[in-house]
Amino acid sequence: MSEHGKAAIYREQTIGKPDPGAVAGRLMTEALVSVLLKASGNDREKEGTI
């Protein structure tokens, strides 16, 4: 359970809901990996492994 921020105030209501900061970080990381793979010529996205 969260100890800081808005999630700490709403406690039980936040259980099972994705953390917005973590979701944003994952999206940015996936986008970076996609760009780097395309730049290297190793486009695994076409193979469906990402």
PQR file of N, CA, C, O and H, with PARSE charges and radii, in Angstrom:
ATOM      1  N   MET A   1       0.839  -1.168   0.000 -0.4000 1.5000
ATOM      2  CA  MET A   1       0.000   0.000   0.000 -0.0000 2.0000
ATOM      3  C   MET A   1       0.894   1.244   0.000  0.5500 1.7000
ATOM      4  O   MET A   1       1.981   1.239   0.576 -0.5500 1.4000
ATOM      5  N   SER A   2       0.436   2.268  -0.630 -0.4000 1.5000
ATOM      6  CA  SER A   2       1.194   3.506  -0.769 -0.0000 2.0000
ATOM      7  C   SER A   2       1.371   4.209   0.567  0.5500 1.7000
ATOM      8  O   SER A   2       0.506   4.143   1.441 -0.5500 1.4000
ATOM      9  H   SER A   2      -0.448   2.272  -1.099  0.4000 1.0000
ATOM     10  N   GLU A   3       2.511   4.884   0.708 -0.4000 1.5000
ATOM     11  CA  GLU A   3       2.790   5.637   1.927 -0.0000 2.0000
ATOM     12  C   GLU A   3       2.873   7.137   1.676  0.5500 1.7000
ATOM     13  O   GLU A   3       2.837   7.923   2.622 -0.5500 1.4000
ATOM     14  H   GLU A   3       3.213   4.937  -0.002  0.4000 1.0000
ATOM     15  N   HIS A   4       2.985   7.545   0.402 -0.4000 1.5000
ATOM     16  CA  HIS A   4       3.169   8.957   0.074 -0.0000 2.0000
ATOM     17  C   HIS A   4       2.178   9.400  -0.992  0.5500 1.7000
ATOM     18  O   HIS A   4       1.680   8.592  -1.776 -0.5500 1.4000
ATOM     19  H   HIS A   4       3.014   6.906  -0.366  0.4000 1.0000
ATOM     20  N   GLY A   5       1.904  10.696  -1.004 -0.4000 1.5000
ATOM     21  CA  GLY A   5       1.099  11.292  -2.061 -0.0000 2.0000
ATOM     22  C   GLY A   5      -0.383  10.994  -1.946  0.5500 1.7000
ATOM     23  O   GLY A   5      -0.884  10.561  -0.908 -0.5500 1.4000
ATOM     24  H   GLY A   5       2.308  11.352  -0.367  0.4000 1.0000
ATOM     25  N   LYS A   6      -1.068  11.243  -3.060 -0.4000 1.5000
ATOM     26  CA  LYS A   6      -2.521  11.090  -3.102 -0.0000 2.0000
ATOM     27  C   LYS A   6      -2.938   9.646  -2.841  0.5500 1.7000
ATOM     28  O   LYS A   6      -3.973   9.404  -2.221 -0.5500 1.4000
ATOM     29  H   LYS A   6      -0.662  11.595  -3.903  0.4000 1.0000
ATOM     30  N   ALA A   7      -2.145   8.689  -3.306 -0.4000 1.5000
ATOM     31  CA  ALA A   7      -2.486   7.282  -3.113 -0.0000 2.0000
ATOM     32  C   ALA A   7      -2.521   6.912  -1.641  0.5500 1.7000
ATOM     33  O   ALA A   7      -3.309   6.055  -1.242 -0.5500 1.4000
ATOM     34  H   ALA A   7      -1.304   8.886  -3.809  0.4000 1.0000
ATOM     35  N   ALA A   8      -1.680   7.543  -0.824 -0.4000 1.5000
ATOM     36  CA  ALA A   8      -1.667   7.259   0.613 -0.0000 2.0000
ATOM     37  C   ALA A   8      -2.944   7.754   1.280  0.5500 1.7000
ATOM     38  O   ALA A   8      -3.395   7.160   2.260 -0.5500 1.4000
ATOM     39  H   ALA A   8      -1.040   8.239  -1.149  0.4000 1.0000
ATOM     40  N   ILE A   9      -3.528   8.822   0.772 -0.4000 1.5000
ATOM     41  CA  ILE A   9      -4.756   9.369   1.353 -0.0000 2.0000
ATOM     42  C   ILE A   9      -5.946   8.456   1.050  0.5500 1.7000
ATOM     43  O   ILE A   9      -6.809   8.255   1.905 -0.5500 1.4000
ATOM     44  H   ILE A   9      -3.161   9.304  -0.024  0.4000 1.0000
ATOM     45  N   TYR A  10      -5.991   7.910  -0.155 -0.4000 1.5000
ATOM     46  CA  TYR A  10      -7.130   7.094  -0.564 -0.0000 2.0000
ATOM     47  C   TYR A  10      -6.935   5.602  -0.291  0.5500 1.7000
ATOM     48  O   TYR A  10      -7.834   4.810  -0.576 -0.5500 1.4000
ATOM     49  H   TYR A  10      -5.290   8.074  -0.849  0.4000 1.0000
ATOM     50  N   ARG A  11      -5.822   5.213   0.236 -0.4000 1.5000
ATOM     51  CA  ARG A  11      -5.438   3.848   0.622 -0.0000 2.0000
ATOM     52  C   ARG A  11      -6.144   2.718  -0.136  0.5500 1.7000
ATOM     53  O   ARG A  11      -5.687   2.323  -1.209 -0.5500 1.4000
ATOM     54  H   ARG A  11      -5.092   5.856   0.468  0.4000 1.0000
ATOM     55  N   GLU A  12      -7.234   2.198   0.397 -0.4000 1.5000
ATOM     56  CA  GLU A  12      -7.886   1.008  -0.153 -0.0000 2.0000
ATOM     57  C   GLU A  12      -8.376   1.203  -1.582  0.5500 1.7000
ATOM     58  O   GLU A  12      -8.438   0.240  -2.346 -0.5500 1.4000
ATOM     59  H   GLU A  12      -7.606   2.519   1.268  0.4000 1.0000
ATOM     60  N   GLN A  13      -8.724   2.425  -1.953 -0.4000 1.5000
ATOM     61  CA  GLN A  13      -9.240   2.684  -3.294 -0.0000 2.0000
ATOM     62  C   GLN A  13      -8.157   2.570  -4.359  0.5500 1.7000
ATOM     63  O   GLN A  13      -8.467   2.462  -5.545 -0.5500 1.4000
ATOM     64  H   GLN A  13      -8.674   3.208  -1.332  0.4000 1.0000
ATOM     65  N   THR A  14      -6.893   2.593  -3.952 -0.4000 1.5000
ATOM     66  CA  THR A  14      -5.808   2.548  -4.931 -0.0000 2.0000
ATOM     67  C   THR A  14      -5.300   1.139  -5.196  0.5500 1.7000
ATOM     68  O   THR A  14      -4.519   0.930  -6.124 -0.5500 1.4000
ATOM     69  H   THR A  14      -6.641   2.681  -2.989  0.4000 1.0000
ATOM     70  N   ILE A  15      -5.729   0.175  -4.402 -0.4000 1.5000
ATOM     71  CA  ILE A  15      -5.263  -1.205  -4.571 -0.0000 2.0000
ATOM     72  C   ILE A  15      -5.779  -1.754  -5.894  0.5500 1.7000
ATOM     73  O   ILE A  15      -6.972  -1.667  -6.184 -0.5500 1.4000
ATOM     74  H   ILE A  15      -6.364   0.345  -3.648  0.4000 1.0000
ATOM     75  N   GLY A  16      -4.892  -2.313  -6.685 -0.4000 1.5000
ATOM     76  CA  GLY A  16      -5.257  -2.912  -7.962 -0.0000 2.0000
ATOM     77  C   GLY A  16      -5.261  -1.950  -9.133  0.5500 1.7000
ATOM     78  O   GLY A  16      -5.484  -2.364 -10.271 -0.5500 1.4000
ATOM     79  H   GLY A  16      -3.923  -2.384  -6.449  0.4000 1.0000
ATOM     80  N   LYS A  17      -5.019  -0.679  -8.878 -0.4000 1.5000
ATOM     81  CA  LYS A  17      -4.980   0.308  -9.957 -0.0000 2.0000
ATOM     82  C   LYS A  17      -3.528   0.588 -10.320  0.5500 1.7000
ATOM     83  O   LYS A  17      -2.679   0.673  -9.432 -0.5500 1.4000
ATOM     84  H   LYS A  17      -4.837  -0.342  -7.954  0.4000 1.0000
ATOM     85  N   PRO A  18      -3.225   0.734 -11.613 -0.5600 1.5000
ATOM     86  CA  PRO A  18      -1.838   0.987 -12.026  0.2800 2.0000
ATOM     87  C   PRO A  18      -1.338   2.353 -11.560  0.5500 1.7000
ATOM     88  O   PRO A  18      -2.082   3.333 -11.536 -0.5500 1.4000
ATOM     89  N   ASP A  19      -0.078   2.389 -11.196 -0.4000 1.5000
ATOM     90  CA  ASP A  19       0.561   3.637 -10.792 -0.0000 2.0000
ATOM     91  C   ASP A  19       0.826   4.465 -12.051  0.5500 1.7000
ATOM     92  O   ASP A  19       1.539   3.997 -12.939 -0.5500 1.4000
ATOM     93  H   ASP A  19       0.527   1.593 -11.215  0.4000 1.0000
ATOM     94  N   PRO A  20       0.273   5.686 -12.160 -0.5600 1.5000
ATOM     95  CA  PRO A  20       0.431   6.494 -13.371  0.2800 2.0000
ATOM     96  C   PRO A  20       1.897   6.764 -13.730  0.5500 1.7000
ATOM     97  O   PRO A  20       2.258   6.769 -14.907 -0.5500 1.4000
ATOM     98  N   GLY A  21       2.729   6.986 -12.728 -0.4000 1.5000
ATOM     99  CA  GLY A  21       4.147   7.236 -12.993 -0.0000 2.0000
ATOM    100  C   GLY A  21       4.835   6.010 -13.568  0.5500 1.7000
ATOM    101  O   GLY A  21       5.665   6.125 -14.470 -0.5500 1.4000
ATOM    102  H   GLY A  21       2.436   6.982 -11.772  0.4000 1.0000
ATOM    103  N   ALA A  22       4.494   4.839 -13.050 -0.4000 1.5000
ATOM    104  CA  ALA A  22       5.081   3.600 -13.549 -0.0000 2.0000
ATOM    105  C   ALA A  22       4.622   3.310 -14.978  0.5500 1.7000
ATOM    106  O   ALA A  22       5.403   2.848 -15.810 -0.5500 1.4000
ATOM    107  H   ALA A  22       3.820   4.745 -12.317  0.4000 1.0000
ATOM    108  N   VAL A  23       3.351   3.586 -15.251 -0.4000 1.5000
ATOM    109  CA  VAL A  23       2.812   3.368 -16.601 -0.0000 2.0000
ATOM    110  C   VAL A  23       3.512   4.294 -17.601  0.5500 1.7000
ATOM    111  O   VAL A  23       3.883   3.864 -18.694 -0.5500 1.4000
ATOM    112  H   VAL A  23       2.716   3.962 -14.576  0.4000 1.0000
ATOM    113  N   ALA A  24       3.690   5.552 -17.230 -0.4000 1.5000
ATOM    114  CA  ALA A  24       4.371   6.504 -18.111 -0.0000 2.0000
ATOM    115  C   ALA A  24       5.812   6.077 -18.352  0.5500 1.7000
ATOM    116  O   ALA A  24       6.307   6.161 -19.476 -0.5500 1.4000
ATOM    117  H   ALA A  24       3.389   5.901 -16.343  0.4000 1.0000
ATOM    118  N   GLY A  25       6.483   5.621 -17.303 -0.4000 1.5000
ATOM    119  CA  GLY A  25       7.865   5.151 -17.440 -0.0000 2.0000
ATOM    120  C   GLY A  25       7.965   3.950 -18.357  0.5500 1.7000
ATOM    121  O   GLY A  25       8.891   3.855 -19.162 -0.5500 1.4000
ATOM    122  H   GLY A  25       6.081   5.553 -16.390  0.4000 1.0000
ATOM    123  N   ARG A  26       7.013   3.026 -18.241 -0.4000 1.5000
ATOM    124  CA  ARG A  26       7.027   1.838 -19.102 -0.0000 2.0000
ATOM    125  C   ARG A  26       6.811   2.222 -20.567  0.5500 1.7000
ATOM    126  O   ARG A  26       7.487   1.705 -21.455 -0.5500 1.4000
ATOM    127  H   ARG A  26       6.260   3.102 -17.587  0.4000 1.0000
ATOM    128  N   LEU A  27       5.861   3.135 -20.813 -0.4000 1.5000
ATOM    129  CA  LEU A  27       5.600   3.567 -22.188 -0.0000 2.0000
ATOM    130  C   LEU A  27       6.825   4.242 -22.805  0.5500 1.7000
ATOM    131  O   LEU A  27       7.157   4.002 -23.966 -0.5500 1.4000
ATOM    132  H   LEU A  27       5.311   3.555 -20.091  0.4000 1.0000
ATOM    133  N   MET A  28       7.495   5.090 -22.015 -0.4000 1.5000
ATOM    134  CA  MET A  28       8.694   5.766 -22.526 -0.0000 2.0000
ATOM    135  C   MET A  28       9.814   4.767 -22.794  0.5500 1.7000
ATOM    136  O   MET A  28      10.529   4.884 -23.790 -0.5500 1.4000
ATOM    137  H   MET A  28       7.226   5.285 -21.072  0.4000 1.0000
ATOM    138  N   THR A  29       9.968   3.782 -21.906 -0.4000 1.5000
ATOM    139  CA  THR A  29      11.001   2.762 -22.090 -0.0000 2.0000
ATOM    140  C   THR A  29      10.716   1.920 -23.325  0.5500 1.7000
ATOM    141  O   THR A  29      11.625   1.643 -24.107 -0.5500 1.4000
ATOM    142  H   THR A  29       9.388   3.687 -21.097  0.4000 1.0000
ATOM    143  N   GLU A  30       9.469   1.512 -23.510 -0.4000 1.5000
ATOM    144  CA  GLU A  30       9.112   0.716 -24.688 -0.0000 2.0000
ATOM    145  C   GLU A  30       9.334   1.504 -25.974  0.5500 1.7000
ATOM    146  O   GLU A  30       9.794   0.949 -26.972 -0.5500 1.4000
ATOM    147  H   GLU A  30       8.731   1.738 -22.874  0.4000 1.0000
ATOM    148  N   ALA A  31       9.010   2.791 -25.956 -0.4000 1.5000
ATOM    149  CA  ALA A  31       9.223   3.629 -27.138 -0.0000 2.0000
ATOM    150  C   ALA A  31      10.713   3.749 -27.445  0.5500 1.7000
ATOM    151  O   ALA A  31      11.116   3.668 -28.605 -0.5500 1.4000
ATOM    152  H   ALA A  31       8.636   3.242 -25.145  0.4000 1.0000
ATOM    153  N   LEU A  32      11.528   3.940 -26.418 -0.4000 1.5000
ATOM    154  CA  LEU A  32      12.976   4.039 -26.606 -0.0000 2.0000
ATOM    155  C   LEU A  32      13.542   2.746 -27.179  0.5500 1.7000
ATOM    156  O   LEU A  32      14.352   2.785 -28.105 -0.5500 1.4000
ATOM    157  H   LEU A  32      11.201   4.006 -25.475  0.4000 1.0000
ATOM    158  N   VAL A  33      13.132   1.617 -26.647 -0.4000 1.5000
ATOM    159  CA  VAL A  33      13.608   0.325 -27.150 -0.0000 2.0000
ATOM    160  C   VAL A  33      13.209   0.153 -28.611  0.5500 1.7000
ATOM    161  O   VAL A  33      14.005  -0.311 -29.427 -0.5500 1.4000
ATOM    162  H   VAL A  33      12.475   1.586 -25.895  0.4000 1.0000
ATOM    163  N   SER A  34      11.978   0.527 -28.938 -0.4000 1.5000
ATOM    164  CA  SER A  34      11.500   0.413 -30.309 -0.0000 2.0000
ATOM    165  C   SER A  34      12.340   1.256 -31.268  0.5500 1.7000
ATOM    166  O   SER A  34      12.723   0.793 -32.342 -0.5500 1.4000
ATOM    167  H   SER A  34      11.331   0.904 -28.276  0.4000 1.0000
ATOM    168  N   VAL A  35      12.619   2.489 -30.873 -0.4000 1.5000
ATOM    169  CA  VAL A  35      13.418   3.388 -31.714 -0.0000 2.0000
ATOM    170  C   VAL A  35      14.841   2.840 -31.877  0.5500 1.7000
ATOM    171  O   VAL A  35      15.384   2.845 -32.982 -0.5500 1.4000
ATOM    172  H   VAL A  35      12.308   2.866 -30.000  0.4000 1.0000
ATOM    173  N   LEU A  36      15.436   2.376 -30.793 -0.4000 1.5000
ATOM    174  CA  LEU A  36      16.806   1.853 -30.858 -0.0000 2.0000
ATOM    175  C   LEU A  36      16.888   0.593 -31.719  0.5500 1.7000
ATOM    176  O   LEU A  36      17.854   0.411 -32.460 -0.5500 1.4000
ATOM    177  H   LEU A  36      14.995   2.372 -29.895  0.4000 1.0000
ATOM    178  N   LEU A  37      15.882  -0.276 -31.626 -0.4000 1.5000
ATOM    179  CA  LEU A  37      15.883  -1.489 -32.447 -0.0000 2.0000
ATOM    180  C   LEU A  37      15.740  -1.143 -33.927  0.5500 1.7000
ATOM    181  O   LEU A  37      16.401  -1.744 -34.773 -0.5500 1.4000
ATOM    182  H   LEU A  37      15.097  -0.128 -31.024  0.4000 1.0000
ATOM    183  N   LYS A  38      14.886  -0.183 -34.237 -0.4000 1.5000
ATOM    184  CA  LYS A  38      14.723   0.213 -35.638 -0.0000 2.0000
ATOM    185  C   LYS A  38      15.996   0.852 -36.172  0.5500 1.7000
ATOM    186  O   LYS A  38      16.375   0.620 -37.320 -0.5500 1.4000
ATOM    187  H   LYS A  38      14.349   0.306 -33.549  0.4000 1.0000
ATOM    188  N   ALA A  39      16.657   1.657 -35.344 -0.4000 1.5000
ATOM    189  CA  ALA A  39      17.894   2.318 -35.761 -0.0000 2.0000
ATOM    190  C   ALA A  39      19.013   1.312 -35.990  0.5500 1.7000
ATOM    191  O   ALA A  39      19.881   1.531 -36.835 -0.5500 1.4000
ATOM    192  H   ALA A  39      16.349   1.845 -34.411  0.4000 1.0000
ATOM    193  N   SER A  40      18.998   0.205 -35.240 -0.4000 1.5000
ATOM    194  CA  SER A  40      20.059  -0.793 -35.375 -0.0000 2.0000
ATOM    195  C   SER A  40      19.763  -1.787 -36.489  0.5500 1.7000
ATOM    196  O   SER A  40      20.614  -2.606 -36.839 -0.5500 1.4000
ATOM    197  H   SER A  40      18.293   0.028 -34.554  0.4000 1.0000
ATOM    198  N   GLY A  41      18.561  -1.718 -37.044 -0.4000 1.5000
ATOM    199  CA  GLY A  41      18.194  -2.636 -38.116 -0.0000 2.0000
ATOM    200  C   GLY A  41      17.639  -3.950 -37.595  0.5500 1.7000
ATOM    201  O   GLY A  41      17.287  -4.827 -38.384 -0.5500 1.4000
ATOM    202  H   GLY A  41      17.870  -1.053 -36.760  0.4000 1.0000
ATOM    203  N   ASN A  42      17.556  -4.096 -36.305 -0.4000 1.5000
ATOM    204  CA  ASN A  42      17.033  -5.309 -35.690 -0.0000 2.0000
ATOM    205  C   ASN A  42      15.603  -5.038 -35.250  0.5500 1.7000
ATOM    206  O   ASN A  42      15.346  -4.836 -34.063 -0.5500 1.4000
ATOM    207  H   ASN A  42      17.842  -3.384 -35.665  0.4000 1.0000
ATOM    208  N   ASP A  43      14.685  -5.032 -36.186 -0.4000 1.5000
ATOM    209  CA  ASP A  43      13.301  -4.665 -35.912 -0.0000 2.0000
ATOM    210  C   ASP A  43      12.509  -5.890 -35.446  0.5500 1.7000
ATOM    211  O   ASP A  43      11.855  -6.555 -36.250 -0.5500 1.4000
ATOM    212  H   ASP A  43      14.895  -5.195 -37.149  0.4000 1.0000
ATOM    213  N   ARG A  44      12.571  -6.183 -34.147 -0.4000 1.5000
ATOM    214  CA  ARG A  44      11.857  -7.333 -33.593 -0.0000 2.0000
ATOM    215  C   ARG A  44      10.369  -7.071 -33.501  0.5500 1.7000
ATOM    216  O   ARG A  44       9.594  -8.008 -33.309 -0.5500 1.4000
ATOM    217  H   ARG A  44      13.103  -5.643 -33.493  0.4000 1.0000
ATOM    218  N   GLU A  45       9.947  -5.820 -33.633 -0.4000 1.5000
ATOM    219  CA  GLU A  45       8.532  -5.504 -33.564 -0.0000 2.0000
ATOM    220  C   GLU A  45       7.755  -6.224 -34.670  0.5500 1.7000
ATOM    221  O   GLU A  45       6.617  -6.643 -34.459 -0.5500 1.4000
ATOM    222  H   GLU A  45      10.577  -5.059 -33.789  0.4000 1.0000
ATOM    223  N   LYS A  46       8.369  -6.365 -35.843 -0.4000 1.5000
ATOM    224  CA  LYS A  46       7.708  -7.042 -36.963 -0.0000 2.0000
ATOM    225  C   LYS A  46       7.500  -8.516 -36.657  0.5500 1.7000
ATOM    226  O   LYS A  46       6.536  -9.119 -37.128 -0.5500 1.4000
ATOM    227  H   LYS A  46       9.294  -6.025 -36.014  0.4000 1.0000
ATOM    228  N   GLU A  47       8.407  -9.106 -35.864 -0.4000 1.5000
ATOM    229  CA  GLU A  47       8.317 -10.520 -35.536 -0.0000 2.0000
ATOM    230  C   GLU A  47       7.329 -10.777 -34.413  0.5500 1.7000
ATOM    231  O   GLU A  47       6.978 -11.927 -34.147 -0.5500 1.4000
ATOM    232  H   GLU A  47       9.190  -8.616 -35.481  0.4000 1.0000
ATOM    233  N   GLY A  48       6.875  -9.719 -33.749 -0.4000 1.5000
ATOM    234  CA  GLY A  48       5.913  -9.873 -32.669 -0.0000 2.0000
ATOM    235  C   GLY A  48       6.526 -10.286 -31.357  0.5500 1.7000
ATOM    236  O   GLY A  48       5.829 -10.833 -30.503 -0.5500 1.4000
ATOM    237  H   GLY A  48       7.159  -8.785 -33.965  0.4000 1.0000
ATOM    238  N   THR A  49       7.828 -10.041 -31.162 -0.4000 1.5000
ATOM    239  CA  THR A  49       8.473 -10.425 -29.904 -0.0000 2.0000
ATOM    240  C   THR A  49       8.518  -9.285 -28.913  0.5500 1.7000
ATOM    241  O   THR A  49       9.018  -9.459 -27.802 -0.5500 1.4000
ATOM    242  H   THR A  49       8.395  -9.597 -31.856  0.4000 1.0000
ATOM    243  N   ILE A  50       8.007  -8.115 -29.285 -0.4000 1.5000
ATOM    244  CA  ILE A  50       7.958  -6.991 -28.336 -0.0000 2.0000
ATOM    245  C   ILE A  50       6.516  -6.670 -28.064  0.5500 1.7000
ATOM    246  O   ILE A  50       6.222  -5.756 -27.292 -0.5500 1.4000
ATOM    247  H   ILE A  50       7.601  -7.973 -30.188  0.4000 1.0000
TER
END
